[in-house]
Amino acid sequence: MRILCRVFIIGIIREITGKQRYKRYIFTDYVEIIARGTKD
């Protein structure tokens, strides 16, 4: 199994395009950390 599939399955990344090809992913935890830092 490819590493991308593994991290997707365990929830580290999330697919954001909704497309069948040329997908883009986002690192969920990283975005949450940034969001916490900008809530002031």
C-alpha positions, 0 to 999 in steps of 0.5 A: 500500500502506498504511503499516501493511502496509509496516511489518508486512512489513519487521518493524518491528511484529508483530500480537499479537491473532490476530484478523481484525478489530480487530487490535493491533500491537506495536513489536518493537524498542521492546519489546526495548529495554525488556526489555534495560533491565529485566533487571537 
